Amino acid sequence: MAAIFDMDGLLLDTEPLWGISMLKVATHYQVPVGPDFFKFTTGLRIYEVTEFWKEKFGWPGNTTAKQLAEDILDDIIALSKAEGGVMPGAEACLQWLQQHDVKTGLATSSPTRMLNELIGHFKLNEYFAVLTSADTALFGKPHPEVYLQCAHALTESPWNCVALEDSVNGMISAKAARMKVIVVPEPARYDDARFGLADVKLPTLEAFSEAVWQSLC
């Protein structure tokens, strides 16, 4: 069996910072969006988000949607390094998998340059044989493509992989790839009935154990 991790909200405490960076850049470019508009772009990759903004709201000047996305990425990377961190139990979980020779990959919707910078910054590279970003895929989560790419790079069949996720979209993505799923929802969404699709639900990665892993093998 192989293990494949999500990044934002599961490995790294970066999920809440996305909204801060997106609003900061939107305000700078006079894009008329607020936090209540994020529900329309949940699950979209950042380049898709800014394309959506351009189509639906527009902004003064001729700055491209791609430039807005790059500015958001610059800000979220800097903010994550300054204020983010590794989620409780994440490194201990990775260490256990490494000690037991479990092939481990990462499959994220975040762009490659954010993935590489943050995994390097938080010194987690040594735990991963493969780093996969959905910006190399035609479709982002909840489409299964990024998980299938990661399994292929690990030379594992999808049904021999366990995905670790924190979101409903991520869980659906992994399940659509025919993987088993350990889900670690944020506390406010822990009781969301949709997480019943997962094989295992944990309050934090601190609850990960050999027994949990063996139950999926």
N, C-alpha and C positions, 0 to 999 in steps of 0.2 A: 504493500500500500504506500501511496505517496500522499503528502500533505500540501495543500495549496491555500495560501493566506490572501485575504483582502488586505488593504493597507489603511486607508482613512477610517478611523473610528474603531478599527479592530486591532491593528498593530500600533498605530500612532494616534494620539489624541489631537487630531487635526480637523475632524469633521466640523466642529462649531466655528472654526476659523475661516472656512470657505465663505460663509455669509458675510463676515466682516470685510473680507477683501473684495468681494463682489460689490457690496454696497459702496465701499470707498471709491472704487474705480468708476462705478456707475455715476456716482455723484460728481466726480471730477469731469466726466465727459457729458454731463447733463442728460443722462439717460433716465427717463421718468419711471423708475421702478423702485419698489420698496420690498420689505421682507415678505409681504403678502403675495408678491408675484412669483416667489420661488417655487410655489406649488405647481406652476405651469412648466417648470424646467427640471423638476426632480428626475434624476436618472440620466439626464443628458450630460454628455461630456462638455468641457468648458468651451471648446470651439463651437459646439452646437448651441450652447447657451447664448453666446454673444451673437451668433447668426439669428437666433430667435429674437433677441432684443432688437437687432437691426430691422428685421422684417416687421415686427409688431409695434415698436415704439420709436425707433430712429433716434438720432441725436444731431446736434449742430456740427458743422464742419464735415470734412471728408475722411476722418479717421476710419479705418477698416475694422470690421468685426474681429479679424485676426489680431490686430494690434491691441484691441481691448482685452482679448483673451490672454495675450502675452503679458500685458500689464497686470492682469489679475494673477497670473502665474508668478510673476516677479514678487508681487506683494504676499501671496499665500506662502511661498517658499521662505521668504524672509521672516514672516510672522510665525510660521511653524517652527523655524529654528530658534526663534526668540521665546516663544510661549508654549510650543507644543512639547510633547514628550512621548515616551514609550508607554503603552497602556499597561496597567497592573497585570502581572502574570505572563505577559507576552514573551519576555526573554526567557523565563524559566520554561515555558512551553517549547520554545524553539530549541533550547538546550537539551531538553529531554528527547526531542525528535532526533537531534543531531547525535546524541549519545547512543540512540538505538538504530542508527543508520537508516533513518527514514528519509527518502528523497523529498526535498522541500522546495516549493516554488512560490511565487507571488503573482497574483493576477489582479490588477487594479484598473479602475476607470480613470485614474489620474494620469496626466501626460508623462511621457518617458523622462523628460528632464526633471520634473518634480520627483518622480519615483527615484531616479538615480541620486539626486542631491540629498533627499531626506533619508533614504536607506543608508547612504554613506555617512551623512552627518550624525545619525544616531547609532552608527557602528553596528549595523545589522547584516552587512553584506555576507559575512562568513557563514551565515545560516542558510543561504539560498543558493541552489544550483541554477535557478532560472528566475529572471525578473521579466514579467510580461505586462505591457500596458495596452489598454483598449484603444489607444490612439493609433495603433498599428492594425486595428481590426476595422472591418466595414461597419460593424454595429457594436455599440456599447451594451453594458448590462441594462436590462435583464436578458438580453440575447446571450446565448452561451458561448459565443465565439472566443472571447478572451480566455475562458477556462479551457476550452478545447485546444487553443494554441499552447497554453501552458502545459497541459498534459502531454501533448505531442512533443514539446521541447524536453520534457522529463522522460520521454520514451515510456510512458505509462498509458494504459487504457483508461479512459475516463471513469469507468466503473470500478477501477482500482485506486481511485483518488478520494481523499476526504478534503472537502473545502471548509474553510473557517471564515465565517462572515458575520457582519453586524447588522445588515440591512435586509429588508424584504426583497428588494430588487436583486441584490447580490445572491441571496438564497435561491431565488427563482432561476437566476442565471446558472448557478452550479447544478441545481436539480435538472434543468433542461439539458445540461451536459451529461446527465446520468451519474452524477457524483453523489456520495453521501455528504451530509452537511452538519457541521457543528455551528450553531448560531449563538452569538453573544450580543443580544440587543442592548441598546442604550437603556438605562433604567426607566425612562419615561415611556418607552414602547415595549417593555419586557412582556407585558400581558397581551400584546397584540395577537389575536387569534390566528393571524396568517402565519405566524412562526411555527404553528403546528405542523407545517410541511417539513420542517427540519427533522433530522434523525436524533439530534441531541441539542438541548438548549441549556446554556450555562449563564449564570449571573455575571461572571467575569472570567477571564482566562486563568485566573488564580484557581478556579475550580477544575481546570484540566488535570487529568491524571492518567496513569497507565490503564486503569479500569475503564475510563471513558474511551480511550483509544482502542482497547481490546474489544469493546462492545461493538465496534464498527468494522473490525477485521474478520 
